[in-house]
Amino acid sequence: MDIHDNHFALFGLPERFELDEAALDRAYRDVQTQVHPDRFAGGGAAEQRVALQWATRANEAYRVLRAPLRRAAYLCTLRGRDPADEHDTRMAQPFLMQQLEWREALDTARDGADPTAVEALRLQLEATRTTLHDEVGQALDEPAGLDAAVEHVRQWMFIERFADDVAAAGERLRPVAS
């Protein structure tokens, strides 16, 4: 893969989950300085279009690498496995059971209008998110860890979607200030 195909190469960064965010920020600013469309305002239409394409590419690459879950999914995809592949829905049985328990807990909290239960669920998800972050990083750093990384990324993706449901329930149950 060359600089045109790889977000890490675009910014001159190693293909690793753990990323020096300050180095990413500096590299992004450097690339943006080089390709920003304003630098090419006096150029021809083709030159301006290419500059805009590069600026857009840099923005997308930065957005992906800046977010740990997106970065993890991107790394899995670079290594040949797309965690968002709709045809591969395998997930560990214990995690599937955990999902059911969480959904039941959320339904019970909603039905009982219990903001304390929703908050407890939010804290569980936050702890699980932290654990998955660490497990994904370890798996991606191991040469034979791709399968585990893909599974953990899928779990993390579920956590993020479910956390949105929990947050919405918390908002609905929050007392209105008078």
Secondary structure by P-SEA (a helix, b strand, c coil): cccccccccccccccccccaaaaaaaaaaaaaaaccccccccccaaaaaaaaaaaaaaaaaaaaaacaaaaaaaaaaaacccccccccccccaaaaaaaaaaaaaaaaaaaaccaaaaaaaaaaaaaaaaaaaaaaaaaaacccaaaaaaaaaaaaaaaaaaaaaaaaaaaaaccccc
